Amino acid sequence: MRQRYGKIARLPRALQIELNRRLTAGHSGTPLLQWLNAQPEVQSLLANEFGGRPINKQNLSQWRLGSFKEWQLRQEAAAYCQDMALHADELDPILDGRLADSLAALLVARYARLVRNWTGEVTPEFKKSLQLLRGMVRDVAQLRRLSPPKTPDRVGSEGPFLPSPPVALVLESKPIKANQR
């Protein structure tokens, strides 16, 4: 994920997380801004770096479209990993000990969903979704490089490991038709 430089991005991590939780809970903009601007850490940052100008609706909107969406994806990935760890006994025969490969399969499914819903127009929302997925793909690629090498009995002529049950749970929709985007 890329470095952010806005007002909210410069806040302490604990405040960013609390803001994200409140956004997830459906809190609206004005009460969020009032709460955020009342925090001592925020007031200090704004006074020192932004001439005392408060965090405004535009700042919150940019946060929602950028860092908040990235945080949501990380939360989803963390929940996926926690679920996999919780059900490790059930999943071990399926995953054959390769969590990074399973995460890669999850991202492939996300790409498929993004492309399936794509109208062909490169909108800011599409670009943002694509950028977020690319960042996560880089992270998973690094995890795959750090994973222990596959033993010869695990490697076959069938190609790369893509576990079907977790992917099927993620897709949750109709298959892509050849003439659909």
Secondary structure, DSSP 8 states (H G I E B T S, - for coil): -----STGGGS-HHHHHHHHHHHHTT--HHHHHHHHHHSHHHHHHHHHHSTT----HHHHHHHHHTHHHHHHHHHHHHHHHHHHHHTHHHHHHHHTT-HHHHHHHHHHHHHHHHHHT--S---HHHHHHHHHHHHHHHHHHHHHHHS----TTT--TT-S---HHHHHHHH-S----TT--
